[in-house]
């Protein structure tokens, strides 16, 4: 039986074997899950470190866990950074959940001409906090040791130039000259398994936006003859990359 899992940021881990959960996680532990002293749980940092232990202190907003020797999961041998256009609330939260499950390295929302959702900078921190909580819950539920970095939304133009080093850039496209996803990955060959995937909004990219992406090095790829929703396109591309690269690790 899997244990209830709680998050503690890497910089909050102690060396003495006793971990104190943050206020939100402590509240979830004692008030939502009704955990008590002596219950066995897991603590993870989202960077590959996981430890089992038993609750030593359980009060309203204070939970301390006496942990056993920790386990460090090796970093994934590939990294995929996802640049999804902002889409409607529930669909975007589903996208974030699947990005966690499929091992994305980071998620950075982009604002495009056809983005239905308008980004309110004044409410930005509140929205980002909600998204991070949603991703954290996904990581707990699927027991992944890794939590993707969530970066603040930016305009498409800024996102297109946000990459360093050798990286495979892909953009699923519905028009223009496209190639198969398998062909693009196959041609990349044995180079470093590192990719950036740009996903369009509900109404897709404008032609000029796609041209700008191509000029920035993104390869337009097809995901088949059927039109996919934005969040489905992200899952299909990320899943293909993960399976293609994991088999060789």
Backbone as CSV, one residue per row, in Angstrom:
resi,resn,N_x,N_y,N_z,CA_x,CA_y,CA_z,C_x,C_y,C_z
1,UNK,0.844,-1.194,0.000,0.000,0.000,0.000,0.879,1.243,0.000
2,UNK,0.579,2.180,-0.878,1.383,3.397,-0.936,1.080,4.295,0.253
3,UNK,2.104,5.002,0.677,1.971,5.892,1.832,1.530,7.276,1.406
4,UNK,0.875,7.984,2.315,0.572,9.396,2.068,1.885,10.142,1.943
5,UNK,1.923,11.093,1.038,3.187,11.758,0.713,3.061,13.257,0.938
6,UNK,4.133,13.864,1.457,4.121,15.293,1.753,5.377,15.959,1.208
7,UNK,5.209,17.180,0.768,6.299,17.908,0.120,7.027,18.797,1.126
8,UNK,8.361,18.787,1.013,9.197,19.696,1.788,10.317,20.156,0.876
9,UNK,10.392,21.458,0.629,11.389,22.003,-0.294,12.795,21.575,0.113
10,UNK,13.652,21.396,-0.899,15.002,20.867,-0.667,15.778,21.667,0.371
11,UNK,15.603,22.993,0.370,16.373,23.815,1.315,15.826,23.759,2.740
12,UNK,14.726,23.024,2.943,14.152,22.904,4.275,14.467,21.565,4.946
13,UNK,15.176,20.706,4.218,15.515,19.405,4.797,16.613,19.574,5.845
14,UNK,16.460,18.875,6.947,17.445,18.944,8.024,18.344,17.725,7.975
15,UNK,19.456,17.807,8.668,20.417,16.703,8.689,20.206,15.784,9.882
16,UNK,19.314,16.153,10.798,19.161,15.384,12.033,18.147,14.276,11.997
17,UNK,17.508,14.056,10.832,16.538,12.975,10.743,15.124,13.374,11.086
18,UNK,14.905,14.630,11.485,13.560,15.117,11.798,13.201,16.210,10.804
19,UNK,12.096,16.017,10.087,11.649,16.990,9.095,10.379,17.672,9.590
20,UNK,10.362,19.002,9.536,9.167,19.749,9.913,8.469,20.223,8.645
21,UNK,7.236,19.793,8.440,6.491,20.172,7.256,6.082,21.638,7.309
22,UNK,5.918,22.230,6.126,5.417,23.593,6.054,3.968,23.651,6.524
23,UNK,3.475,24.846,6.726,2.145,25.027,7.315,1.039,24.375,6.475
24,UNK,1.060,24.583,5.170,0.009,24.010,4.320,0.047,22.496,4.332
25,UNK,1.246,21.923,4.225,1.363,20.469,4.230,0.983,19.895,5.592
26,UNK,1.326,20.602,6.655,0.956,20.140,7.995,-0.563,20.141,8.164
27,UNK,-1.199,21.191,7.668,-2.659,21.274,7.742,-3.297,20.129,6.960
28,UNK,-2.771,19.859,5.781,-3.312,18.775,4.965,-3.114,17.425,5.653
29,UNK,-1.980,17.283,6.313,-1.660,16.040,7.005,-2.607,15.782,8.180
30,UNK,-2.791,16.773,9.045,-3.554,16.557,10.271,-5.039,16.823,10.137
31,UNK,-5.404,17.831,9.323,-6.812,18.225,9.250,-7.574,17.580,8.105
32,UNK,-6.874,17.271,7.010,-7.543,16.654,5.863,-7.399,15.137,5.898
33,UNK,-6.177,14.657,6.044,-5.933,13.214,6.038,-6.027,12.587,7.428
34,UNK,-6.114,13.428,8.453,-6.284,12.957,9.833,-5.156,12.047,10.301
35,UNK,-3.944,12.377,9.915,-2.790,11.595,10.347,-2.472,11.893,11.809
36,UNK,-1.919,10.886,12.459,-1.624,11.002,13.890,-0.190,10.569,14.169
37,UNK,0.278,10.838,15.377,1.611,10.412,15.805,1.734,8.896,15.634
38,UNK,2.845,8.484,15.040,3.086,7.070,14.801,2.740,6.608,13.407
39,UNK,1.957,7.402,12.674,1.608,7.008,11.307,2.834,7.117,10.399
40,UNK,2.950,6.160,9.477,4.067,6.171,8.540,3.693,6.992,7.311
41,UNK,4.615,7.837,6.846,4.381,8.709,5.693,5.663,8.810,4.873
42,UNK,5.560,9.476,3.722,6.720,9.788,2.903,6.871,11.292,2.795
43,UNK,8.117,11.743,2.684,8.432,13.156,2.444,9.296,13.212,1.190
44,UNK,9.017,14.171,0.295,9.825,14.302,-0.918,10.088,15.767,-1.213
45,UNK,11.167,16.023,-1.976,11.546,17.413,-2.243,11.323,17.853,-3.690
46,UNK,10.801,16.963,-4.537,10.545,17.306,-5.928,11.779,17.312,-6.799
47,UNK,12.942,17.016,-6.221,14.202,16.994,-6.967,14.828,15.604,-6.975
48,UNK,14.046,14.600,-6.582,14.537,13.229,-6.615,14.783,12.606,-5.250
49,UNK,14.641,13.393,-4.193,14.916,12.874,-2.851,13.612,12.485,-2.163
50,UNK,13.558,11.266,-1.609,12.368,10.741,-0.934,12.802,10.058,0.351
51,UNK,12.034,10.247,1.411,12.346,9.585,2.689,11.053,9.097,3.336
52,UNK,11.115,7.914,3.913,9.997,7.393,4.694,10.250,7.688,6.165
53,UNK,9.181,7.805,6.903,9.345,8.036,8.330,8.028,7.958,9.063
54,UNK,8.067,8.215,10.357,6.849,8.197,11.179,6.649,9.569,11.814
55,UNK,5.406,9.945,11.928,5.072,11.239,12.511,5.421,11.224,13.997
56,UNK,6.236,12.185,14.406,6.653,12.294,15.804,5.859,13.370,16.537
57,UNK,5.450,14.406,15.812,4.650,15.499,16.372,3.529,15.794,15.395
58,UNK,2.296,15.879,15.880,1.151,16.169,15.012,0.215,17.131,15.728
59,UNK,0.377,18.412,15.434,-0.526,19.431,15.963,-1.171,20.154,14.783
60,UNK,-2.020,21.108,15.057,-2.820,21.763,14.025,-1.998,22.232,12.835
61,UNK,-0.946,22.991,13.081,-0.129,23.516,11.993,1.331,23.094,12.120
62,UNK,1.596,22.108,12.960,2.968,21.641,13.146,3.010,20.126,13.037
63,UNK,3.768,19.643,12.059,3.974,18.198,11.914,5.463,17.951,11.750
64,UNK,6.005,17.078,12.578,7.396,16.682,12.461,7.456,15.188,12.184
65,UNK,8.321,14.826,11.241,8.449,13.434,10.831,9.864,12.952,11.120
66,UNK,9.965,11.856,11.861,11.255,11.214,12.106,11.508,10.290,10.935
67,UNK,12.464,10.664,10.079,12.650,9.910,8.838,13.783,8.898,8.947
68,UNK,13.667,7.886,8.103,14.713,6.882,7.958,15.685,7.382,6.894
69,UNK,16.760,6.644,6.643,17.684,7.077,5.593,16.940,7.357,4.288
70,UNK,17.276,8.470,3.673,16.574,8.913,2.470,17.049,8.164,1.235
71,UNK,16.231,8.218,0.203,16.567,7.634,-1.092,16.667,8.767,-2.108
72,UNK,17.708,8.732,-2.924,17.875,9.737,-3.974,17.710,9.071,-5.336
73,UNK,16.687,9.485,-6.045,16.462,8.962,-7.384,17.369,9.700,-8.362
74,UNK,18.044,8.984,-9.250,18.912,9.667,-10.216,18.098,10.558,-11.140
75,UNK,18.699,11.640,-11.561,18.016,12.558,-12.473,17.667,11.836,-13.765
76,UNK,16.575,12.235,-14.380,16.189,11.648,-15.662,17.267,11.949,-16.692
77,UNK,17.455,11.022,-17.612,18.489,11.194,-18.635,18.046,12.061,-19.793
78,UNK,16.864,12.667,-19.665,16.364,13.563,-20.705,15.649,14.721,-20.033
79,UNK,15.442,15.797,-20.746,14.655,16.903,-20.218,13.830,17.517,-21.336
80,UNK,12.550,17.734,-21.032,11.638,18.340,-21.991,10.986,19.548,-21.339
81,UNK,11.195,20.707,-21.925,10.624,21.953,-21.437,9.396,22.291,-22.277
82,UNK,8.278,22.522,-21.616,7.013,22.732,-22.319,6.625,24.211,-22.276
83,UNK,6.266,24.746,-23.446,5.815,26.133,-23.571,4.375,26.122,-24.087
84,UNK,3.403,25.910,-23.213,2.014,25.850,-23.661,1.367,27.232,-23.662
85,UNK,0.627,27.529,-24.736,-0.143,28.771,-24.739,-1.195,28.693,-23.636
86,UNK,-1.516,29.833,-23.051,-2.540,29.859,-22.012,-3.882,29.420,-22.590
87,UNK,-4.522,28.456,-21.940,-5.847,28.001,-22.342,-6.752,28.046,-21.114
88,UNK,-8.010,27.708,-21.308,-8.994,27.850,-20.240,-8.634,27.036,-19.003
89,UNK,-9.118,27.530,-17.858,-8.732,27.050,-16.540,-8.624,25.565,-16.323
90,UNK,-9.725,24.814,-16.430,-9.686,23.384,-16.136,-8.791,22.631,-17.103
91,UNK,-8.812,23.022,-18.370,-7.968,22.357,-19.368,-6.497,22.622,-19.077
92,UNK,-6.174,23.848,-18.644,-4.779,24.153,-18.356,-4.306,23.412,-17.115
93,UNK,-5.163,23.290,-16.122,-4.785,22.546,-14.925,-4.584,21.061,-15.255
94,UNK,-5.398,20.521,-16.152,-5.214,19.143,-16.603,-3.879,19.010,-17.322
95,UNK,-3.544,19.993,-18.144,-2.256,20.001,-18.846,-1.099,19.978,-17.845
96,UNK,-1.183,20.800,-16.809,-0.129,20.838,-15.789,0.004,19.485,-15.093
97,UNK,-1.123,18.881,-14.793,-1.115,17.570,-14.132,-0.393,16.528,-14.980
98,UNK,-0.689,16.514,-16.276,-0.065,15.535,-17.165,1.407,15.849,-17.399
99,UNK,1.769,17.120,-17.376,3.182,17.484,-17.503,3.982,16.926,-16.328
100,UNK,3.384,16.943,-15.146,4.035,16.349,-13.965,4.165,14.841,-14.144
101,UNK,3.064,14.180,-14.518,3.064,12.723,-14.635,4.052,12.226,-15.686
102,UNK,4.220,13.012,-16.760,5.076,12.585,-17.868,6.516,13.081,-17.730
103,UNK,6.828,13.726,-16.620,8.212,14.072,-16.332,8.762,15.284,-17.048
104,UNK,7.926,16.274,-17.332,8.432,17.507,-17.928,9.444,18.152,-16.993
105,UNK,10.467,18.793,-17.569,11.471,19.475,-16.756,10.962,20.832,-16.280
106,UNK,10.191,21.505,-17.127,9.644,22.804,-16.756,8.426,23.107,-17.608
107,UNK,7.601,24.016,-17.110,6.434,24.497,-17.841,6.460,26.019,-17.793
108,UNK,6.405,26.647,-18.966,6.342,28.098,-19.024,5.204,28.518,-19.946
109,UNK,4.070,28.976,-19.403,2.945,29.391,-20.236,3.323,30.579,-21.121
110,UNK,2.745,30.615,-22.321,2.997,31.726,-23.238,1.678,32.375,-23.629
111,UNK,1.759,33.661,-23.904,0.591,34.456,-24.281,0.655,34.713,-25.779
112,UNK,-0.384,34.304,-26.488,-0.423,34.439,-27.939,-1.631,35.276,-28.353
113,UNK,-1.702,35.579,-29.645,-2.797,36.417,-30.157,-4.158,35.767,-29.933
114,UNK,-4.224,34.437,-30.046,-5.495,33.732,-29.901,-5.726,33.162,-28.502
115,UNK,-4.914,33.565,-27.544,-5.126,33.081,-26.176,-6.457,33.617,-25.651
116,UNK,-7.347,32.709,-25.296,-8.648,33.113,-24.772,-8.502,33.700,-23.375
117,UNK,-7.610,33.121,-22.598,-7.384,33.571,-21.227,-6.485,34.800,-21.235
118,UNK,-6.907,35.826,-20.546,-6.109,37.041,-20.413,-5.312,36.988,-19.111
119,UNK,-4.019,37.264,-19.205,-3.167,37.204,-18.020,-3.230,38.523,-17.262
120,UNK,-3.690,38.459,-16.027,-3.795,39.638,-15.162,-2.576,39.647,-14.251
121,UNK,-1.645,40.574,-14.523,-0.408,40.619,-13.731,-0.703,40.839,-12.252
122,UNK,-1.767,41.577,-11.954,-2.107,41.842,-10.562,-2.527,40.609,-9.799
123,UNK,-3.080,39.626,-10.517,-3.505,38.375,-9.898,-2.516,37.240,-10.166
124,UNK,-1.364,37.601,-10.765,-0.413,36.599,-11.204,0.091,35.684,-10.117
125,UNK,0.511,36.233,-8.984,1.063,35.415,-7.915,0.022,34.444,-7.359
126,UNK,-1.205,34.921,-7.255,-2.286,34.061,-6.760,-2.519,32.902,-7.724
127,UNK,-2.541,33.212,-9.021,-2.741,32.171,-10.033,-1.579,31.185,-10.049
128,UNK,-0.352,31.693,-9.966,0.816,30.814,-9.967,0.802,29.894,-8.751
129,UNK,0.412,30.423,-7.598,0.350,29.606,-6.384,-0.671,28.486,-6.543
130,UNK,-1.806,28.790,-7.176,-2.832,27.774,-7.414,-2.301,26.690,-8.344
131,UNK,-1.619,27.103,-9.413,-1.053,26.129,-10.359,-0.010,25.248,-9.689
132,UNK,0.853,25.872,-8.861,1.887,25.082,-8.178,1.257,24.049,-7.245
133,UNK,0.200,24.437,-6.547,-0.486,23.484,-5.661,-1.073,22.327,-6.473
134,UNK,-1.616,22.661,-7.626,-2.204,21.619,-8.478,-1.124,20.641,-8.950
135,UNK,0.034,21.164,-9.344,1.137,20.316,-9.773,1.654,19.473,-8.615
136,UNK,1.714,20.067,-7.443,2.194,19.341,-6.269,1.271,18.176,-5.932
137,UNK,-0.038,18.403,-6.018,-0.981,17.323,-5.749,-0.831,16.201,-6.769
138,UNK,-0.558,16.566,-8.022,-0.345,15.539,-9.047,0.895,14.710,-8.736
139,UNK,1.954,15.373,-8.278,3.189,14.664,-7.934,2.969,13.713,-6.756
140,UNK,2.166,14.140,-5.804,1.866,13.281,-4.663,1.078,12.051,-5.099
141,UNK,0.073,12.273,-5.932,-0.821,11.191,-6.317,-0.115,10.131,-7.154
142,UNK,0.767,10.556,-8.060,1.430,9.565,-8.912,2.796,9.149,-8.366
143,UNK,3.160,9.685,-7.203,4.399,9.322,-6.517,5.640,9.506,-7.384
144,UNK,5.649,10.559,-8.173,6.863,10.883,-8.893,7.824,11.610,-7.961
145,UNK,9.122,11.336,-8.047,10.080,12.037,-7.177,10.440,13.425,-7.704
146,UNK,9.931,13.763,-8.909,10.330,15.022,-9.532,9.134,15.943,-9.748
147,UNK,9.367,17.222,-9.555,8.336,18.242,-9.728,8.855,19.261,-10.740
148,UNK,8.173,19.425,-11.893,8.652,20.389,-12.889,8.685,21.812,-12.351
149,UNK,9.617,22.597,-12.856,9.660,24.008,-12.521,8.519,24.710,-13.259
150,UNK,7.748,25.522,-12.551,6.698,26.324,-13.177,7.180,27.765,-13.248
151,UNK,7.265,28.288,-14.457,7.754,29.645,-14.664,6.598,30.567,-15.018
152,UNK,6.748,31.846,-14.756,5.684,32.820,-14.997,5.404,32.974,-16.491
153,UNK,4.152,33.219,-16.870,3.799,33.400,-18.278,4.530,34.592,-18.897
154,UNK,4.839,34.444,-20.193,5.492,35.518,-20.943,4.849,35.611,-22.319
155,UNK,5.078,36.728,-22.991,4.623,36.862,-24.361,5.381,35.878,-25.252
156,UNK,4.748,35.465,-26.336,5.335,34.471,-27.218,6.725,34.877,-27.689
157,UNK,6.899,36.132,-28.066,8.193,36.586,-28.571,9.318,36.362,-27.585
158,UNK,9.053,36.604,-26.299,10.077,36.390,-25.277,10.367,34.899,-25.101
159,UNK,9.325,34.085,-25.158,9.510,32.643,-24.981,10.338,32.042,-26.110
160,UNK,10.191,32.554,-27.326,10.894,31.986,-28.468,12.407,32.122,-28.344
161,UNK,12.851,33.146,-27.648,14.283,33.352,-27.510,14.855,32.830,-26.222
162,UNK,14.037,32.105,-25.462,14.455,31.676,-24.124,15.011,30.253,-24.154
163,UNK,16.194,30.087,-24.710,16.836,28.775,-24.694,18.338,28.945,-24.833
164,UNK,19.066,28.040,-24.208,20.523,28.056,-24.276,21.026,26.650,-24.590
165,UNK,22.141,26.574,-25.291,22.749,25.292,-25.591,21.994,24.515,-26.653
166,UNK,22.451,23.297,-26.882,21.876,22.440,-27.919,20.543,21.879,-27.436
167,UNK,19.479,22.129,-28.206,18.145,21.693,-27.796,17.274,21.469,-29.024
168,UNK,16.475,20.423,-28.986,15.543,20.111,-30.062,14.279,20.936,-29.839
169,UNK,13.946,21.789,-30.791,12.773,22.649,-30.666,11.670,22.149,-31.594
170,UNK,10.489,21.925,-31.020,9.369,21.370,-31.766,8.105,22.190,-31.549
171,UNK,7.281,22.309,-32.591,5.986,22.963,-32.471,4.965,22.180,-33.293
172,UNK,4.043,21.471,-32.654,2.973,20.828,-33.401,2.181,21.886,-34.171
173,UNK,1.958,21.651,-35.471,1.337,22.658,-36.323,0.253,22.042,-37.189
174,UNK,-0.758,22.859,-37.517,-1.875,22.404,-38.347,-1.767,22.879,-39.784
175,UNK,-0.817,23.768,-40.063,-0.684,24.277,-41.422,0.786,24.527,-41.731
176,UNK,1.067,24.809,-43.004,2.445,25.035,-43.419,3.166,23.725,-43.675
177,UNK,4.466,23.817,-43.885,5.274,22.628,-44.133,5.613,21.949,-42.797
178,UNK,5.129,20.733,-42.678,5.357,19.992,-41.429,6.023,18.651,-41.750
179,UNK,6.650,18.093,-40.735,7.237,16.768,-40.861,6.720,15.930,-39.709
180,UNK,6.975,14.632,-39.770,6.496,13.773,-38.695,7.307,14.009,-37.425
181,UNK,6.663,13.822,-36.295,7.354,13.939,-35.013,8.456,12.890,-34.929
182,UNK,8.165,11.681,-35.389,9.163,10.608,-35.365,10.380,10.981,-36.203
183,UNK,10.136,11.617,-37.351,11.245,12.014,-38.211,12.135,13.047,-37.556
184,UNK,11.516,14.024,-36.877,12.298,15.075,-36.214,13.138,14.503,-35.075
185,UNK,12.535,13.593,-34.294,13.263,12.993,-33.178,14.361,12.068,-33.697
186,UNK,14.052,11.314,-34.746,15.039,10.409,-35.309,16.237,11.140,-35.870
187,UNK,16.010,12.267,-36.527,17.112,13.040,-37.087,17.982,13.644,-35.991
188,UNK,17.384,13.917,-34.837,18.153,14.461,-33.710,19.209,13.453,-33.264
189,UNK,18.879,12.186,-33.393,19.855,11.124,-33.151,20.382,11.045,-31.736
190,UNK,21.705,10.932,-31.618,22.346,10.679,-30.331,22.792,11.946,-29.611
191,UNK,22.374,13.081,-30.120,22.719,14.314,-29.409,22.008,14.359,-28.054
192,UNK,22.372,15.326,-27.251,21.812,15.425,-25.902,20.284,15.385,-25.950
193,UNK,19.693,14.566,-25.096,18.240,14.389,-25.077,17.595,15.560,-24.324
194,UNK,17.452,16.627,-25.034,16.928,17.870,-24.446,16.026,18.537,-25.481
195,UNK,14.792,18.856,-25.103,13.838,19.398,-26.071,13.014,20.521,-25.459
196,UNK,12.486,21.360,-26.347,11.555,22.415,-25.986,10.347,22.272,-26.910
197,UNK,9.156,22.209,-26.327,7.934,21.978,-27.100,7.001,23.170,-26.936
198,UNK,6.654,23.785,-28.039,5.759,24.939,-28.062,4.379,24.475,-28.502
199,UNK,3.359,24.769,-27.695,1.998,24.318,-27.966,1.086,25.530,-28.158
200,UNK,0.296,25.515,-29.226,-0.583,26.638,-29.532,-1.842,26.682,-28.683
201,UNK,-2.603,27.772,-28.777,-3.842,27.950,-28.004,-5.033,27.281,-28.686
202,UNK,-6.233,27.484,-28.127,-7.441,26.871,-28.695,-7.608,27.211,-30.176
203,UNK,-7.343,28.439,-30.567,-7.508,28.860,-31.956,-6.249,28.707,-32.783
204,UNK,-5.257,28.041,-32.272,-3.969,27.799,-32.925,-3.189,29.111,-33.090
205,UNK,-1.971,28.997,-33.581,-1.128,30.162,-33.826,-1.595,30.911,-35.072
206,UNK,-1.351,32.203,-35.093,-1.472,32.944,-36.340,-0.316,32.546,-37.243
207,UNK,-0.479,32.737,-38.522,0.582,32.369,-39.456,1.886,33.079,-39.114
208,UNK,1.793,34.363,-38.760,2.995,35.113,-38.412,3.674,34.582,-37.168
209,UNK,2.889,34.094,-36.215,3.462,33.527,-34.993,4.214,32.240,-35.309
210,UNK,3.629,31.411,-36.157,4.310,30.171,-36.522,5.594,30.468,-37.294
211,UNK,5.543,31.467,-38.162,6.741,31.858,-38.905,7.830,32.339,-37.951
212,UNK,7.431,33.091,-36.919,8.403,33.566,-35.929,9.015,32.394,-35.175
213,UNK,8.194,31.383,-34.878,8.702,30.199,-34.180,9.711,29.460,-35.050
214,UNK,9.395,29.320,-36.325,10.317,28.647,-37.245,11.622,29.421,-37.343
215,UNK,11.518,30.743,-37.408,12.721,31.573,-37.479,13.578,31.423,-36.232
216,UNK,12.929,31.082,-35.092,13.658,30.895,-33.830,14.190,29.474,-33.682
217,UNK,14.005,28.646,-34.725,14.570,27.298,-34.696,13.598,26.183,-34.394
218,UNK,12.311,26.480,-34.231,11.326,25.437,-33.951,10.939,24.725,-35.239
219,UNK,10.882,23.400,-35.160,10.489,22.587,-36.307,8.992,22.280,-36.236
220,UNK,8.194,22.670,-37.240,6.774,22.307,-37.252,6.621,20.800,-37.476
221,UNK,5.862,20.150,-36.620,5.650,18.707,-36.747,4.158,18.402,-36.732
222,UNK,3.791,17.293,-37.363,2.406,16.847,-37.346,2.223,15.738,-36.326
223,UNK,1.056,15.722,-35.699,0.713,14.670,-34.744,-0.334,13.734,-35.328
224,UNK,-0.485,13.780,-36.643,-1.443,12.907,-37.299,-2.521,13.685,-38.033
225,UNK,-3.457,12.963,-38.689,-4.456,13.620,-39.525,-5.597,14.288,-38.769
226,UNK,-5.718,14.023,-37.475,-6.831,14.571,-36.698,-6.398,15.815,-35.940
227,UNK,-7.344,16.727,-35.737,-7.069,17.947,-34.979,-7.204,17.640,-33.490
228,UNK,-6.169,17.947,-32.725,-6.159,17.695,-31.286,-6.390,18.983,-30.508
229,UNK,-6.981,18.847,-29.350,-7.056,19.984,-28.430,-5.643,20.340,-27.978
230,UNK,-5.469,21.570,-27.531,-4.135,22.034,-27.151,-3.511,21.146,-26.081
231,UNK,-4.282,20.811,-25.056,-3.727,20.010,-23.967,-3.405,18.590,-24.427
232,UNK,-4.196,18.050,-25.358,-3.930,16.720,-25.889,-2.654,16.719,-26.724
233,UNK,-2.441,17.789,-27.480,-1.224,17.913,-28.289,0.017,17.917,-27.398
234,UNK,-0.076,18.579,-26.257,1.052,18.592,-25.324,1.340,17.195,-24.807
235,UNK,0.291,16.489,-24.396,0.462,15.142,-23.864,1.048,14.211,-24.918
236,UNK,0.513,14.276,-26.147,0.979,13.393,-27.214,2.460,13.614,-27.500
237,UNK,2.875,14.871,-27.569,4.274,15.182,-27.887,5.199,14.808,-26.741
238,UNK,4.823,15.172,-25.530,5.662,14.883,-24.364,5.774,13.380,-24.140
239,UNK,4.666,12.664,-24.302,4.694,11.215,-24.116,5.584,10.548,-25.159
240,UNK,5.521,11.014,-26.396,6.351,10.408,-27.445,7.842,10.647,-27.158
241,UNK,8.176,11.865,-26.797,9.570,12.167,-26.492,10.073,11.339,-25.314
242,UNK,9.264,11.257,-24.271,9.661,10.513,-23.082,9.898,9.045,-23.419
243,UNK,8.969,8.440,-24.139,9.115,7.025,-24.468,10.265,6.786,-25.435
244,UNK,10.469,7.697,-26.361,11.574,7.537,-27.324,12.923,7.594,-26.635
245,UNK,13.047,8.479,-25.654,14.344,8.695,-25.013,14.565,7.797,-23.793
246,UNK,13.506,7.483,-23.073,13.674,6.654,-21.872,14.189,5.275,-22.242
247,UNK,13.745,4.737,-23.379,14.167,3.398,-23.767,15.653,3.257,-23.978
248,UNK,16.344,4.390,-24.217,17.789,4.341,-24.468,18.601,4.723,-23.232
249,UNK,17.950,5.042,-22.120,18.682,5.514,-20.949,19.221,4.343,-20.124
